[in-house]
Amino acid sequence: MPKSKSENTMTLEELKIKLSNIKLNIRSGQEKNTNAHKKTKVQIAQLLSKKQQPITKN
């Protein structure tokens, strides 16, 4: 069964805040150091790559 692609509705600023919160929770011991922050980093990268697509001249 193929993975379903979820549409990201969060803005770049919201994702950055979420990533910061995850990192702080890991440092304070409230959250285990898992791959949760990596998923957020991937979402940020995808959002940035959508915005920075090169303009091609026809």
PDB file of N, H, CA, C and O in Angstrom:
ATOM      1  N   MET A   1       0.848  -1.177   0.000  1.00  0.00           N
ATOM      2  CA  MET A   1       0.000   0.000   0.000  1.00  0.00           C
ATOM      3  C   MET A   1       0.896   1.244   0.000  1.00  0.00           C
ATOM      4  O   MET A   1       1.710   1.404   0.909  1.00  0.00           O
ATOM      5  N   PRO A   2       0.767   2.115  -0.984  1.00  0.00           N
ATOM      6  CA  PRO A   2       1.641   3.290  -1.051  1.00  0.00           C
ATOM      7  C   PRO A   2       1.328   4.283   0.063  1.00  0.00           C
ATOM      8  O   PRO A   2       0.203   4.382   0.551  1.00  0.00           O
ATOM      9  N   LYS A   3       2.373   5.010   0.440  1.00  0.00           N
ATOM     10  H   LYS A   3       3.287   4.929   0.043  1.00  0.00           H
ATOM     11  CA  LYS A   3       2.187   6.027   1.473  1.00  0.00           C
ATOM     12  C   LYS A   3       1.367   7.178   0.906  1.00  0.00           C
ATOM     13  O   LYS A   3       1.559   7.589  -0.238  1.00  0.00           O
ATOM     14  N   SER A   4       0.467   7.682   1.707  1.00  0.00           N
ATOM     15  H   SER A   4       0.311   7.348   2.637  1.00  0.00           H
ATOM     16  CA  SER A   4      -0.325   8.821   1.260  1.00  0.00           C
ATOM     17  C   SER A   4       0.452  10.091   1.564  1.00  0.00           C
ATOM     18  O   SER A   4       1.055  10.225   2.628  1.00  0.00           O
ATOM     19  N   LYS A   5       0.430  11.000   0.641  1.00  0.00           N
ATOM     20  H   LYS A   5      -0.061  10.892  -0.224  1.00  0.00           H
ATOM     21  CA  LYS A   5       1.165  12.245   0.802  1.00  0.00           C
ATOM     22  C   LYS A   5       0.263  13.245   1.509  1.00  0.00           C
ATOM     23  O   LYS A   5      -0.798  13.606   1.001  1.00  0.00           O
ATOM     24  N   SER A   6       0.691  13.688   2.679  1.00  0.00           N
ATOM     25  H   SER A   6       1.553  13.395   3.093  1.00  0.00           H
ATOM     26  CA  SER A   6      -0.116  14.644   3.427  1.00  0.00           C
ATOM     27  C   SER A   6       0.260  16.060   3.012  1.00  0.00           C
ATOM     28  O   SER A   6       1.437  16.383   2.849  1.00  0.00           O
ATOM     29  N   GLU A   7      -0.722  16.869   2.850  1.00  0.00           N
ATOM     30  H   GLU A   7      -1.678  16.607   2.983  1.00  0.00           H
ATOM     31  CA  GLU A   7      -0.508  18.257   2.455  1.00  0.00           C
ATOM     32  C   GLU A   7      -0.138  19.070   3.683  1.00  0.00           C
ATOM     33  O   GLU A   7      -0.819  19.010   4.707  1.00  0.00           O
ATOM     34  N   ASN A   8       0.930  19.820   3.577  1.00  0.00           N
ATOM     35  H   ASN A   8       1.483  19.869   2.745  1.00  0.00           H
ATOM     36  CA  ASN A   8       1.411  20.625   4.689  1.00  0.00           C
ATOM     37  C   ASN A   8       0.700  21.976   4.671  1.00  0.00           C
ATOM     38  O   ASN A   8       0.823  22.736   3.711  1.00  0.00           O
ATOM     39  N   THR A   9      -0.045  22.269   5.738  1.00  0.00           N
ATOM     40  H   THR A   9      -0.145  21.651   6.518  1.00  0.00           H
ATOM     41  CA  THR A   9      -0.774  23.527   5.796  1.00  0.00           C
ATOM     42  C   THR A   9      -0.127  24.515   6.751  1.00  0.00           C
ATOM     43  O   THR A   9      -0.617  25.634   6.909  1.00  0.00           O
ATOM     44  N   MET A  10       0.970  24.118   7.391  1.00  0.00           N
ATOM     45  H   MET A  10       1.368  23.209   7.263  1.00  0.00           H
ATOM     46  CA  MET A  10       1.639  25.014   8.331  1.00  0.00           C
ATOM     47  C   MET A  10       2.555  25.965   7.564  1.00  0.00           C
ATOM     48  O   MET A  10       3.093  25.610   6.514  1.00  0.00           O
ATOM     49  N   THR A  11       2.726  27.159   8.089  1.00  0.00           N
ATOM     50  H   THR A  11       2.289  27.447   8.942  1.00  0.00           H
ATOM     51  CA  THR A  11       3.623  28.113   7.470  1.00  0.00           C
ATOM     52  C   THR A  11       5.045  27.833   7.925  1.00  0.00           C
ATOM     53  O   THR A  11       5.278  27.042   8.839  1.00  0.00           O
ATOM     54  N   LEU A  12       5.983  28.490   7.277  1.00  0.00           N
ATOM     55  H   LEU A  12       5.794  29.132   6.535  1.00  0.00           H
ATOM     56  CA  LEU A  12       7.395  28.308   7.610  1.00  0.00           C
ATOM     57  C   LEU A  12       7.677  28.729   9.050  1.00  0.00           C
ATOM     58  O   LEU A  12       8.413  28.049   9.765  1.00  0.00           O
ATOM     59  N   GLU A  13       7.099  29.833   9.470  1.00  0.00           N
ATOM     60  H   GLU A  13       6.501  30.385   8.889  1.00  0.00           H
ATOM     61  CA  GLU A  13       7.318  30.312  10.837  1.00  0.00           C
ATOM     62  C   GLU A  13       6.762  29.334  11.866  1.00  0.00           C
ATOM     63  O   GLU A  13       7.386  29.095  12.900  1.00  0.00           O
ATOM     64  N   GLU A  14       5.587  28.769  11.585  1.00  0.00           N
ATOM     65  H   GLU A  14       5.080  28.964  10.746  1.00  0.00           H
ATOM     66  CA  GLU A  14       4.998  27.793  12.510  1.00  0.00           C
ATOM     67  C   GLU A  14       5.875  26.551  12.631  1.00  0.00           C
ATOM     68  O   GLU A  14       6.037  26.000  13.719  1.00  0.00           O
ATOM     69  N   LEU A  15       6.441  26.114  11.500  1.00  0.00           N
ATOM     70  H   LEU A  15       6.310  26.562  10.616  1.00  0.00           H
ATOM     71  CA  LEU A  15       7.304  24.941  11.529  1.00  0.00           C
ATOM     72  C   LEU A  15       8.596  25.213  12.293  1.00  0.00           C
ATOM     73  O   LEU A  15       9.086  24.346  13.017  1.00  0.00           O
ATOM     74  N   LYS A  16       9.147  26.416  12.132  1.00  0.00           N
ATOM     75  H   LYS A  16       8.749  27.120  11.544  1.00  0.00           H
ATOM     76  CA  LYS A  16      10.364  26.769  12.868  1.00  0.00           C
ATOM     77  C   LYS A  16      10.102  26.803  14.368  1.00  0.00           C
ATOM     78  O   LYS A  16      10.937  26.356  15.155  1.00  0.00           O
ATOM     79  N   ILE A  17       8.953  27.326  14.765  1.00  0.00           N
ATOM     80  H   ILE A  17       8.275  27.689  14.126  1.00  0.00           H
ATOM     81  CA  ILE A  17       8.591  27.366  16.187  1.00  0.00           C
ATOM     82  C   ILE A  17       8.401  25.954  16.719  1.00  0.00           C
ATOM     83  O   ILE A  17       8.838  25.637  17.826  1.00  0.00           O
ATOM     84  N   LYS A  18       7.755  25.114  15.936  1.00  0.00           N
ATOM     85  H   LYS A  18       7.401  25.372  15.037  1.00  0.00           H
ATOM     86  CA  LYS A  18       7.540  23.721  16.341  1.00  0.00           C
ATOM     87  C   LYS A  18       8.876  23.005  16.522  1.00  0.00           C
ATOM     88  O   LYS A  18       9.050  22.258  17.485  1.00  0.00           O
ATOM     89  N   LEU A  19       9.819  23.224  15.608  1.00  0.00           N
ATOM     90  H   LEU A  19       9.677  23.831  14.826  1.00  0.00           H
ATOM     91  CA  LEU A  19      11.139  22.611  15.702  1.00  0.00           C
ATOM     92  C   LEU A  19      11.873  23.095  16.945  1.00  0.00           C
ATOM     93  O   LEU A  19      12.514  22.301  17.634  1.00  0.00           O
ATOM     94  N   SER A  20      11.787  24.381  17.234  1.00  0.00           N
ATOM     95  H   SER A  20      11.267  25.026  16.673  1.00  0.00           H
ATOM     96  CA  SER A  20      12.429  24.929  18.433  1.00  0.00           C
ATOM     97  C   SER A  20      11.834  24.328  19.697  1.00  0.00           C
ATOM     98  O   SER A  20      12.564  24.002  20.633  1.00  0.00           O
ATOM     99  N   ASN A  21      10.519  24.181  19.729  1.00  0.00           N
ATOM    100  H   ASN A  21       9.926  24.446  18.968  1.00  0.00           H
ATOM    101  CA  ASN A  21       9.860  23.585  20.897  1.00  0.00           C
ATOM    102  C   ASN A  21      10.288  22.144  21.102  1.00  0.00           C
ATOM    103  O   ASN A  21      10.518  21.720  22.235  1.00  0.00           O
ATOM    104  N   ILE A  22      10.396  21.389  20.027  1.00  0.00           N
ATOM    105  H   ILE A  22      10.209  21.733  19.107  1.00  0.00           H
ATOM    106  CA  ILE A  22      10.826  19.996  20.128  1.00  0.00           C
ATOM    107  C   ILE A  22      12.243  19.925  20.681  1.00  0.00           C
ATOM    108  O   ILE A  22      12.532  19.111  21.558  1.00  0.00           O
ATOM    109  N   LYS A  23      13.128  20.780  20.168  1.00  0.00           N
ATOM    110  H   LYS A  23      12.894  21.441  19.456  1.00  0.00           H
ATOM    111  CA  LYS A  23      14.515  20.782  20.644  1.00  0.00           C
ATOM    112  C   LYS A  23      14.598  21.152  22.118  1.00  0.00           C
ATOM    113  O   LYS A  23      15.368  20.552  22.867  1.00  0.00           O
ATOM    114  N   LEU A  24      13.808  22.137  22.538  1.00  0.00           N
ATOM    115  H   LEU A  24      13.182  22.625  21.930  1.00  0.00           H
ATOM    116  CA  LEU A  24      13.813  22.529  23.951  1.00  0.00           C
ATOM    117  C   LEU A  24      13.282  21.411  24.838  1.00  0.00           C
ATOM    118  O   LEU A  24      13.815  21.174  25.922  1.00  0.00           O
ATOM    119  N   ASN A  25      12.239  20.725  24.388  1.00  0.00           N
ATOM    120  H   ASN A  25      11.806  20.918  23.508  1.00  0.00           H
ATOM    121  CA  ASN A  25      11.689  19.611  25.158  1.00  0.00           C
ATOM    122  C   ASN A  25      12.694  18.476  25.289  1.00  0.00           C
ATOM    123  O   ASN A  25      12.762  17.825  26.332  1.00  0.00           O
ATOM    124  N   ILE A  26      13.469  18.236  24.249  1.00  0.00           N
ATOM    125  H   ILE A  26      13.414  18.764  23.402  1.00  0.00           H
ATOM    126  CA  ILE A  26      14.492  17.190  24.310  1.00  0.00           C
ATOM    127  C   ILE A  26      15.574  17.584  25.309  1.00  0.00           C
ATOM    128  O   ILE A  26      16.006  16.760  26.115  1.00  0.00           O
ATOM    129  N   ARG A  27      16.008  18.830  25.258  1.00  0.00           N
ATOM    130  H   ARG A  27      15.657  19.498  24.603  1.00  0.00           H
ATOM    131  CA  ARG A  27      17.068  19.293  26.167  1.00  0.00           C
ATOM    132  C   ARG A  27      16.618  19.302  27.623  1.00  0.00           C
ATOM    133  O   ARG A  27      17.414  19.038  28.524  1.00  0.00           O
ATOM    134  N   SER A  28      15.347  19.603  27.851  1.00  0.00           N
ATOM    135  H   SER A  28      14.700  19.817  27.119  1.00  0.00           H
ATOM    136  CA  SER A  28      14.854  19.658  29.229  1.00  0.00           C
ATOM    137  C   SER A  28      14.460  18.283  29.757  1.00  0.00           C
ATOM    138  O   SER A  28      14.115  18.149  30.931  1.00  0.00           O
ATOM    139  N   GLY A  29      14.506  17.276  28.918  1.00  0.00           N
ATOM    140  H   GLY A  29      14.786  17.385  27.964  1.00  0.00           H
ATOM    141  CA  GLY A  29      14.195  15.922  29.354  1.00  0.00           C
ATOM    142  C   GLY A  29      12.721  15.579  29.306  1.00  0.00           C
ATOM    143  O   GLY A  29      12.332  14.500  29.753  1.00  0.00           O
ATOM    144  N   GLN A  30      11.888  16.460  28.779  1.00  0.00           N
ATOM    145  H   GLN A  30      12.204  17.337  28.416  1.00  0.00           H
ATOM    146  CA  GLN A  30      10.454  16.196  28.695  1.00  0.00           C
ATOM    147  C   GLN A  30      10.121  15.254  27.544  1.00  0.00           C
ATOM    148  O   GLN A  30       9.070  14.614  27.538  1.00  0.00           O
ATOM    149  N   GLU A  31      11.014  15.177  26.585  1.00  0.00           N
ATOM    150  H   GLU A  31      11.868  15.697  26.590  1.00  0.00           H
ATOM    151  CA  GLU A  31      10.774  14.347  25.406  1.00  0.00           C
ATOM    152  C   GLU A  31      12.056  13.586  25.094  1.00  0.00           C
ATOM    153  O   GLU A  31      13.157  14.116  25.243  1.00  0.00           O
ATOM    154  N   LYS A  32      11.903  12.343  24.662  1.00  0.00           N
ATOM    155  H   LYS A  32      11.008  11.912  24.541  1.00  0.00           H
ATOM    156  CA  LYS A  32      13.076  11.554  24.299  1.00  0.00           C
ATOM    157  C   LYS A  32      13.613  12.037  22.962  1.00  0.00           C
ATOM    158  O   LYS A  32      12.875  12.553  22.124  1.00  0.00           O
ATOM    159  N   ASN A  33      14.908  11.857  22.785  1.00  0.00           N
ATOM    160  H   ASN A  33      15.507  11.438  23.466  1.00  0.00           H
ATOM    161  CA  ASN A  33      15.544  12.282  21.544  1.00  0.00           C
ATOM    162  C   ASN A  33      15.244  11.258  20.453  1.00  0.00           C
ATOM    163  O   ASN A  33      16.015  10.326  20.227  1.00  0.00           O
ATOM    164  N   THR A  34      14.140  11.444  19.802  1.00  0.00           N
ATOM    165  H   THR A  34      13.513  12.201  19.986  1.00  0.00           H
ATOM    166  CA  THR A  34      13.715  10.540  18.731  1.00  0.00           C
ATOM    167  C   THR A  34      13.855  11.263  17.400  1.00  0.00           C
ATOM    168  O   THR A  34      14.492  12.313  17.316  1.00  0.00           O
ATOM    169  N   ASN A  35      13.275  10.713  16.398  1.00  0.00           N
ATOM    170  H   ASN A  35      12.757   9.860  16.466  1.00  0.00           H
ATOM    171  CA  ASN A  35      13.342  11.323  15.070  1.00  0.00           C
ATOM    172  C   ASN A  35      12.206  12.305  14.818  1.00  0.00           C
ATOM    173  O   ASN A  35      11.954  12.666  13.669  1.00  0.00           O
ATOM    174  N   ALA A  36      11.523  12.739  15.853  1.00  0.00           N
ATOM    175  H   ALA A  36      11.727  12.446  16.787  1.00  0.00           H
ATOM    176  CA  ALA A  36      10.399  13.668  15.679  1.00  0.00           C
ATOM    177  C   ALA A  36      10.857  14.983  15.061  1.00  0.00           C
ATOM    178  O   ALA A  36      10.152  15.561  14.235  1.00  0.00           O
ATOM    179  N   HIS A  37      12.030  15.453  15.458  1.00  0.00           N
ATOM    180  H   HIS A  37      12.602  14.983  16.129  1.00  0.00           H
ATOM    181  CA  HIS A  37      12.505  16.724  14.916  1.00  0.00           C
ATOM    182  C   HIS A  37      12.934  16.583  13.458  1.00  0.00           C
ATOM    183  O   HIS A  37      12.898  17.562  12.713  1.00  0.00           O
ATOM    184  N   LYS A  38      13.331  15.406  13.045  1.00  0.00           N
ATOM    185  H   LYS A  38      13.360  14.611  13.650  1.00  0.00           H
ATOM    186  CA  LYS A  38      13.750  15.205  11.661  1.00  0.00           C
ATOM    187  C   LYS A  38      12.571  15.354  10.702  1.00  0.00           C
ATOM    188  O   LYS A  38      12.723  15.887   9.603  1.00  0.00           O
ATOM    189  N   LYS A  39      11.404  14.885  11.118  1.00  0.00           N
ATOM    190  H   LYS A  39      11.280  14.453  12.011  1.00  0.00           H
ATOM    191  CA  LYS A  39      10.210  15.014  10.276  1.00  0.00           C
ATOM    192  C   LYS A  39       9.870  16.495  10.068  1.00  0.00           C
ATOM    193  O   LYS A  39       9.484  16.903   8.972  1.00  0.00           O
ATOM    194  N   THR A  40      10.016  17.286  11.122  1.00  0.00           N
ATOM    195  H   THR A  40      10.330  16.955  12.012  1.00  0.00           H
ATOM    196  CA  THR A  40       9.749  18.717  11.016  1.00  0.00           C
ATOM    197  C   THR A  40      10.775  19.385  10.105  1.00  0.00           C
ATOM    198  O   THR A  40      10.422  20.273   9.328  1.00  0.00           O
ATOM    199  N   LYS A  41      12.040  18.968  10.189  1.00  0.00           N
ATOM    200  H   LYS A  41      12.326  18.247  10.819  1.00  0.00           H
ATOM    201  CA  LYS A  41      13.070  19.517   9.303  1.00  0.00           C
ATOM    202  C   LYS A  41      12.758  19.210   7.844  1.00  0.00           C
ATOM    203  O   LYS A  41      12.971  20.048   6.968  1.00  0.00           O
ATOM    204  N   VAL A  42      12.256  18.014   7.586  1.00  0.00           N
ATOM    205  H   VAL A  42      12.083  17.332   8.297  1.00  0.00           H
ATOM    206  CA  VAL A  42      11.890  17.631   6.220  1.00  0.00           C
ATOM    207  C   VAL A  42      10.748  18.509   5.724  1.00  0.00           C
ATOM    208  O   VAL A  42      10.750  18.940   4.571  1.00  0.00           O
ATOM    209  N   GLN A  43       9.772  18.776   6.590  1.00  0.00           N
ATOM    210  H   GLN A  43       9.770  18.425   7.527  1.00  0.00           H
ATOM    211  CA  GLN A  43       8.652  19.636   6.194  1.00  0.00           C
ATOM    212  C   GLN A  43       9.142  21.041   5.861  1.00  0.00           C
ATOM    213  O   GLN A  43       8.673  21.650   4.899  1.00  0.00           O
ATOM    214  N   ILE A  44      10.085  21.561   6.652  1.00  0.00           N
ATOM    215  H   ILE A  44      10.466  21.066   7.434  1.00  0.00           H
ATOM    216  CA  ILE A  44      10.639  22.892   6.388  1.00  0.00           C
ATOM    217  C   ILE A  44      11.359  22.894   5.041  1.00  0.00           C
ATOM    218  O   ILE A  44      11.185  23.817   4.245  1.00  0.00           O
ATOM    219  N   ALA A  45      12.162  21.868   4.785  1.00  0.00           N
ATOM    220  H   ALA A  45      12.303  21.118   5.432  1.00  0.00           H
ATOM    221  CA  ALA A  45      12.896  21.789   3.523  1.00  0.00           C
ATOM    222  C   ALA A  45      11.950  21.705   2.334  1.00  0.00           C
ATOM    223  O   ALA A  45      12.191  22.329   1.301  1.00  0.00           O
ATOM    224  N   GLN A  46      10.874  20.936   2.478  1.00  0.00           N
ATOM    225  H   GLN A  46      10.678  20.429   3.317  1.00  0.00           H
ATOM    226  CA  GLN A  46       9.909  20.825   1.390  1.00  0.00           C
ATOM    227  C   GLN A  46       9.221  22.157   1.126  1.00  0.00           C
ATOM    228  O   GLN A  46       8.996  22.533  -0.024  1.00  0.00           O
ATOM    229  N   LEU A  47       8.890  22.863   2.194  1.00  0.00           N
ATOM    230  H   LEU A  47       9.072  22.557   3.129  1.00  0.00           H
ATOM    231  CA  LEU A  47       8.235  24.153   2.038  1.00  0.00           C
ATOM    232  C   LEU A  47       9.168  25.152   1.360  1.00  0.00           C
ATOM    233  O   LEU A  47       8.742  25.916   0.495  1.00  0.00           O
ATOM    234  N   LEU A  48      10.443  25.145   1.754  1.00  0.00           N
ATOM    235  H   LEU A  48      10.789  24.524   2.457  1.00  0.00           H
ATOM    236  CA  LEU A  48      11.406  26.052   1.140  1.00  0.00           C
ATOM    237  C   LEU A  48      11.652  25.703  -0.323  1.00  0.00           C
ATOM    238  O   LEU A  48      11.803  26.596  -1.156  1.00  0.00           O
ATOM    239  N   SER A  49      11.695  24.419  -0.640  1.00  0.00           N
ATOM    240  H   SER A  49      11.573  23.693   0.037  1.00  0.00           H
ATOM    241  CA  SER A  49      11.950  24.035  -2.026  1.00  0.00           C
ATOM    242  C   SER A  49      10.768  24.391  -2.927  1.00  0.00           C
ATOM    243  O   SER A  49      10.958  24.664  -4.113  1.00  0.00           O
ATOM    244  N   LYS A  50       9.560  24.391  -2.383  1.00  0.00           N
ATOM    245  H   LYS A  50       9.406  24.169  -1.420  1.00  0.00           H
ATOM    246  CA  LYS A  50       8.397  24.802  -3.170  1.00  0.00           C
ATOM    247  C   LYS A  50       8.466  26.288  -3.494  1.00  0.00           C
ATOM    248  O   LYS A  50       8.111  26.706  -4.597  1.00  0.00           O
ATOM    249  N   LYS A  51       8.923  27.084  -2.534  1.00  0.00           N
ATOM    250  H   LYS A  51       9.212  26.745  -1.639  1.00  0.00           H
ATOM    251  CA  LYS A  51       8.955  28.533  -2.720  1.00  0.00           C
ATOM    252  C   LYS A  51      10.106  28.970  -3.614  1.00  0.00           C
ATOM    253  O   LYS A  51      10.010  30.007  -4.269  1.00  0.00           O
ATOM    254  N   GLN A  52      11.196  28.200  -3.657  1.00  0.00           N
ATOM    255  H   GLN A  52      11.274  27.357  -3.124  1.00  0.00           H
ATOM    256  CA  GLN A  52      12.394  28.635  -4.358  1.00  0.00           C
ATOM    257  C   GLN A  52      12.620  27.888  -5.664  1.00  0.00           C
ATOM    258  O   GLN A  52      13.764  27.628  -6.036  1.00  0.00           O
ATOM    259  N   GLN A  53      11.564  27.546  -6.354  1.00  0.00           N
ATOM    260  H   GLN A  53      10.634  27.757  -6.052  1.00  0.00           H
ATOM    261  CA  GLN A  53      11.725  26.880  -7.637  1.00  0.00           C
ATOM    262  C   GLN A  53      12.202  27.899  -8.661  1.00  0.00           C
ATOM    263  O   GLN A  53      11.711  29.027  -8.693  1.00  0.00           O
ATOM    264  N   PRO A  54      13.154  27.506  -9.495  1.00  0.00           N
ATOM    265  CA  PRO A  54      13.696  28.456 -10.470  1.00  0.00           C
ATOM    266  C   PRO A  54      12.665  28.843 -11.524  1.00  0.00           C
ATOM    267  O   PRO A  54      11.796  28.053 -11.894  1.00  0.00           O
ATOM    268  N   ILE A  55      12.787  30.068 -11.990  1.00  0.00           N
ATOM    269  H   ILE A  55      13.493  30.709 -11.690  1.00  0.00           H
ATOM    270  CA  ILE A  55      11.898  30.577 -13.031  1.00  0.00           C
ATOM    271  C   ILE A  55      12.542  30.271 -14.378  1.00  0.00           C
ATOM    272  O   ILE A  55      13.682  30.662 -14.629  1.00  0.00           O
ATOM    273  N   THR A  56      11.825  29.587 -15.226  1.00  0.00           N
ATOM    274  H   THR A  56      10.898  29.270 -15.023  1.00  0.00           H
ATOM    275  CA  THR A  56      12.359  29.245 -16.546  1.00  0.00           C
ATOM    276  C   THR A  56      11.732  30.154 -17.587  1.00  0.00           C
ATOM    277  O   THR A  56      10.540  30.457 -17.538  1.00  0.00           O
ATOM    278  N   LYS A  57      12.558  30.581 -18.526  1.00  0.00           N
ATOM    279  H   LYS A  57      13.527  30.335 -18.565  1.00  0.00           H
ATOM    280  CA  LYS A  57      12.065  31.424 -19.616  1.00  0.00           C
ATOM    281  C   LYS A  57      11.784  30.545 -20.816  1.00  0.00           C
ATOM    282  O   LYS A  57      12.611  29.720 -21.203  1.00  0.00           O
ATOM    283  N   ASN A  58      10.626  30.726 -21.395  1.00  0.00           N
ATOM    284  H   ASN A  58       9.954  31.397 -21.080  1.00  0.00           H
ATOM    285  CA  ASN A  58      10.239  29.929 -22.572  1.00  0.00           C
ATOM    286  C   ASN A  58      10.540  30.664 -23.839  1.00  0.00           C
ATOM    287  O   ASN A  58      10.282  30.148 -24.927  1.00  0.00           O
TER     288      ASN A  58
END
